[in-house]
Amino acid sequence: MSIAPVPPPTAPAPAVRLRVPTDEDALIWHRIFDDPEVMEFHGGRSAEFSVYEELTARQRRHDAELGFCLWTLTDEDGTVLGFTGAQPWPHSHYGPVGAIEIGWRLGRSAWGRGYATAAARTTLERLRAAGVPDVVAMIDSRNARSIAVAQRLGMRLAETFTTPRPGQEACCYRLEL
């Protein structure tokens, strides 16, 4: 008689909190995303502070109008780690026009600790409660970490798109809620 090996225990998901971004979060996002590794698949360099001011303001509007947005992601101590959430696909000239896109971007210090997956799962729960029928995740084809998060969420590759950035291809993952 052989005994089946016992799989190793999985680590519990980290505690995460999602909140509507504030004016102050624009500066925090700007600081934690001012890292070439964090921005590798987002143009390679940090955006100007004004971009984050506009982004946080747009997310507050999305939350007020839609009931969801790209929320500020914090750990249980309130330290801002980045953002996770969803918004309407922001481009009209390529990609899944008209879709709701789930996304995440974390500062490097939060990588590899389960925060993106835990926060994305919370996002999916909130989107289901808001009546969103399905979501997409547009991920640079070279971004193995984000692809792994999408797969852990149960998302499946649906199609690929050539982006406006030369040589960049984006994978579109989909999930019915």
QUIJO-V883192 format. One record per pair of residues at least 24 apart in sequence whose ideal C-beta (glycine too) atoms are under 10 Angstrom apart, sorted by sequence separation. I is the first residue (numbers start at 0). J is the second residue. D is the distance in Angstrom with one decimal. If there is no record, write none. Layout:
BEGIN
I:J:D / I:J:D
END
This chain:
BEGIN
25:49:8.7 / 27:51:8.7 / 28:52:9.6 / 58:82:7.9 / 61:85:8.5 / 62:86:9.6 / 80:104:9.6 / 81:105:3.7 / 146:170:6.7 / 148:172:9.6 / 149:173:9.4 / 25:50:8.8 / 26:51:7.4 / 29:54:9.7 / 61:86:5.4 / 80:105:5.2 / 81:106:5.4 / 101:126:7.4 / 137:162:8.6 / 139:164:9.0 / 145:170:9.2 / 149:174:8.2 / 25:51:4.1 / 26:52:8.6 / 28:54:7.4 / 29:55:9.9 / 58:84:7.4 / 60:86:10.0 / 61:87:7.6 / 79:105:9.8 / 80:106:6.0 / 81:107:9.6 / 119:145:10.0 / 141:167:8.4 / 146:172:7.7 / 24:51:7.9 / 25:52:4.5 / 28:55:7.2 / 55:82:9.0 / 79:106:8.0 / 81:108:9.8 / 99:126:7.1 / 140:167:7.9 / 141:168:8.4 / 142:169:9.3 / 145:172:9.2 / 24:52:9.8 / 25:53:8.4 / 27:55:9.5 / 54:82:8.7 / 58:86:7.1 / 78:106:9.5 / 80:108:7.8 / 81:109:6.4 / 120:148:9.9 / 139:167:6.3 / 140:168:4.5 / 142:170:8.5 / 25:54:7.2 / 26:55:9.4 / 57:86:7.8 / 80:109:4.1 / 81:110:9.7 / 115:144:7.9 / 119:148:6.1 / 123:152:6.7 / 139:168:7.6 / 140:169:6.6 / 141:170:9.7 / 22:52:7.6 / 24:54:9.3 / 25:55:4.5 / 78:108:9.1 / 79:109:9.5 / 80:110:9.6 / 99:129:9.5 / 101:131:9.4 / 115:145:7.7 / 118:148:9.6 / 119:149:8.3 / 122:152:9.2 / 123:153:8.9 / 139:169:6.0 / 140:170:5.2 / 20:51:9.1 / 24:55:5.3 / 25:56:8.1 / 69:100:9.4 / 72:103:7.5 / 78:109:8.8 / 83:114:8.1 / 116:147:8.5 / 120:151:8.6 / 123:154:9.7 / 138:169:6.5 / 139:170:7.7 / 23:55:8.8 / 54:86:9.7 / 57:89:8.6 / 67:99:8.0 / 69:101:9.3 / 72:104:9.0 / 80:112:9.0 / 83:115:6.6 / 99:131:5.4 / 102:134:9.6 / 115:147:9.2 / 116:148:5.3 / 119:151:8.3 / 120:152:6.8 / 137:169:4.9 / 138:170:5.1 / 22:55:6.7 / 25:58:10.0 / 69:102:6.5 / 72:105:6.9 / 81:114:8.0 / 83:116:9.6 / 99:132:8.7 / 101:134:4.6 / 102:135:9.6 / 103:136:8.7 / 111:144:8.1 / 115:148:4.9 / 116:149:9.6 / 119:152:5.6 / 120:153:9.9 / 136:169:9.7 / 137:170:7.4 / 138:171:8.1 / 20:54:7.9 / 21:55:7.1 / 22:56:8.1 / 24:58:8.8 / 65:99:8.6 / 67:101:9.5 / 69:103:8.6 / 72:106:9.6 / 80:114:5.6 / 81:115:8.2 / 83:117:8.8 / 84:118:8.2 / 85:119:9.3 / 99:133:7.5 / 100:134:6.8 / 101:135:7.3 / 102:136:6.6 / 110:144:7.1 / 114:148:9.9 / 115:149:9.9 / 116:150:9.9 / 136:170:8.3 / 137:171:5.6 / 138:172:6.5 / 20:55:4.1 / 24:59:9.8 / 54:89:9.8 / 69:104:8.4 / 74:109:7.8 / 80:115:8.9 / 83:118:3.7 / 84:119:8.8 / 98:133:7.7 / 99:134:5.1 / 100:135:5.3 / 101:136:5.3 / 102:137:7.7 / 113:148:9.7 / 116:151:5.1 / 119:154:9.4 / 136:171:7.5 / 137:172:7.9 / 19:55:9.0 / 20:56:8.6 / 82:118:8.7 / 83:119:5.8 / 98:134:7.3 / 99:135:7.2 / 100:136:6.6 / 101:137:9.4 / 102:138:8.8 / 115:151:9.1 / 116:152:7.1 / 135:171:5.4 / 136:172:4.4 / 20:57:9.4 / 22:59:9.0 / 72:109:8.1 / 81:118:8.6 / 83:120:9.6 / 84:121:9.2 / 85:122:5.9 / 98:135:4.6 / 100:137:6.0 / 115:152:9.7 / 135:172:6.5 / 136:173:8.0 / 20:58:5.0 / 21:59:8.3 / 74:112:9.1 / 80:118:8.2 / 83:121:7.7 / 84:122:5.4 / 85:123:8.7 / 98:136:9.9 / 113:151:9.5 / 134:172:8.8 / 135:173:5.3 / 136:174:7.9 / 19:58:7.0 / 20:59:6.6 / 83:122:5.7 / 95:134:9.7 / 98:137:8.8 / 105:144:9.6 / 134:173:7.3 / 135:174:7.9 / 19:59:5.9 / 74:114:7.3 / 85:125:8.2 / 95:135:4.7 / 133:173:6.4 / 134:174:5.5 / 28:69:9.6 / 73:114:9.6 / 84:125:8.1 / 85:126:5.8 / 94:135:8.3 / 95:136:9.7 / 103:144:9.9 / 104:145:9.0 / 133:174:6.4 / 134:175:8.6 / 19:61:9.2 / 20:62:8.6 / 72:114:6.7 / 84:126:8.9 / 95:137:6.9 / 103:145:7.3 / 133:175:4.7 / 134:176:6.6 / 19:62:4.8 / 28:71:7.9 / 72:115:8.3 / 94:137:5.8 / 102:145:8.7 / 132:175:6.9 / 133:176:5.8 / 18:62:9.6 / 19:63:8.6 / 27:71:7.8 / 37:81:8.3 / 85:129:9.0 / 93:137:9.7 / 132:176:6.0 / 72:117:9.2 / 73:118:9.5 / 103:148:6.7 / 131:176:5.9 / 24:70:9.6 / 27:73:10.0 / 72:118:4.9 / 85:131:7.3 / 103:149:9.6 / 130:176:8.9 / 24:71:4.9 / 31:78:9.9 / 72:119:9.7 / 88:135:7.0 / 90:137:9.0 / 101:148:9.7 / 129:176:9.5 / 19:67:9.9 / 20:68:7.4 / 23:71:9.4 / 31:79:6.9 / 70:118:8.0 / 89:137:9.9 / 101:149:8.4 / 126:174:9.7 / 128:176:9.8 / 19:68:6.5 / 20:69:7.2 / 24:73:9.8 / 30:79:9.2 / 31:80:7.6 / 32:81:7.4 / 72:121:9.1 / 85:134:6.2 / 88:137:7.4 / 127:176:4.8 / 17:67:9.7 / 19:69:9.6 / 20:70:6.9 / 21:71:7.3 / 31:81:6.3 / 32:82:9.3 / 72:122:9.5 / 85:135:9.5 / 126:176:6.0 / 17:68:9.3 / 19:70:6.4 / 20:71:4.6 / 27:78:9.6 / 28:79:7.7 / 31:82:9.8 / 70:121:8.8 / 85:136:9.4 / 101:152:7.9 / 123:174:7.5 / 17:69:9.4 / 18:70:5.9 / 19:71:7.3 / 20:72:9.9 / 27:79:4.7 / 70:122:7.5 / 124:176:9.4 / 17:70:3.7 / 18:71:5.3 / 27:80:9.8 / 28:81:7.2 / 69:122:9.2 / 101:154:8.4 / 123:176:6.6 / 16:70:8.7 / 17:71:7.1 / 18:72:8.6 / 27:81:9.2 / 28:82:6.7 / 68:122:9.9 / 15:70:9.8 / 16:71:8.6 / 17:72:6.0 / 18:73:7.0 / 24:79:6.6 / 27:82:10.0 / 67:122:7.6 / 70:125:8.5 / 16:72:7.5 / 17:73:7.9 / 23:79:9.1 / 15:72:6.1 / 16:73:4.7 / 68:125:9.9 / 15:73:7.2 / 16:74:7.6 / 21:79:9.9 / 24:82:8.1 / 67:125:5.9 / 14:73:9.5 / 15:74:6.8 / 16:75:7.0 / 18:77:9.6 / 20:79:9.4 / 66:125:7.9 / 67:126:6.0 / 14:74:6.8 / 15:75:7.7 / 16:76:9.6 / 66:126:8.9 / 13:74:6.9 / 14:75:4.0 / 16:77:7.5 / 18:79:9.6 / 65:126:9.8 / 67:128:9.3 / 13:75:7.8 / 14:76:9.2 / 20:82:7.0 / 66:128:8.3 / 67:129:5.6 / 95:157:8.3 / 41:104:7.3 / 66:129:4.5 / 95:158:8.1 / 16:80:9.7 / 20:84:9.1 / 40:104:9.5 / 65:129:7.2 / 66:130:8.7 / 67:131:7.3 / 94:158:9.5 / 15:80:8.0 / 17:82:8.6 / 19:84:9.4 / 66:131:9.0 / 83:148:9.7 / 95:160:8.0 / 17:83:6.4 / 38:104:8.9 / 65:131:8.8 / 94:160:5.3 / 13:80:9.6 / 17:84:6.6 / 37:104:7.0 / 93:160:5.6 / 94:161:9.9 / 15:83:7.8 / 37:105:7.7 / 93:161:7.4 / 94:162:7.8 / 37:106:6.4 / 93:162:6.5 / 94:163:9.9 / 36:106:10.0 / 37:107:5.6 / 90:160:9.7 / 93:163:6.8 / 36:107:5.7 / 37:108:9.9 / 92:163:7.5 / 100:171:9.2 / 101:172:8.9 / 32:104:6.6 / 34:106:7.1 / 35:107:9.9 / 37:109:9.9 / 90:162:8.9 / 31:104:9.0 / 32:105:9.1 / 33:106:9.3 / 34:107:5.6 / 37:110:8.7 / 90:163:8.4 / 98:171:8.4 / 101:174:8.0 / 31:105:8.0 / 32:106:6.9 / 34:108:9.5 / 36:110:8.7 / 95:169:9.6 / 31:106:3.5 / 32:107:9.5 / 94:169:6.9 / 98:173:8.3 / 101:176:10.0 / 28:104:8.2 / 30:106:8.4 / 31:107:8.1 / 93:169:8.5 / 95:171:5.6 / 31:108:7.9 / 94:171:7.0 / 99:176:9.4 / 28:106:8.9 / 31:109:8.6 / 95:173:8.2 / 27:106:9.1 / 88:171:9.6 / 15:109:9.9 / 13:109:9.1 / 15:113:8.9 / 40:138:7.8 / 41:139:8.2 / 13:112:6.1 / 15:114:6.0 / 40:139:3.8 / 13:113:5.1 / 14:114:9.5 / 15:115:9.3 / 39:139:8.3 / 40:140:9.3 / 12:113:5.7 / 13:114:5.6 / 15:116:9.6 / 17:118:6.2 / 40:141:6.7 / 41:142:9.6 / 10:112:9.0 / 11:113:8.6 / 12:114:8.9 / 15:117:4.8 / 16:118:8.7 / 39:141:8.3 / 40:142:4.6 / 10:113:6.7 / 13:116:9.2 / 14:117:7.9 / 15:118:4.6 / 39:142:7.8 / 9:113:9.7 / 12:116:7.2 / 13:117:5.5 / 15:119:9.5 / 17:121:5.9 / 40:144:9.3 / 12:117:4.2 / 13:118:9.0 / 15:120:9.0 / 16:121:8.7 / 17:122:7.0 / 40:145:7.5 / 11:117:9.4 / 12:118:9.4 / 15:121:6.3 / 15:122:9.9 / 12:120:7.5 / 17:125:7.6 / 12:121:9.4 / 43:164:9.4 / 42:164:7.3 / 41:164:9.7 / 40:164:9.7 / 42:167:9.5 / 40:167:8.2 / 40:169:9.2
END
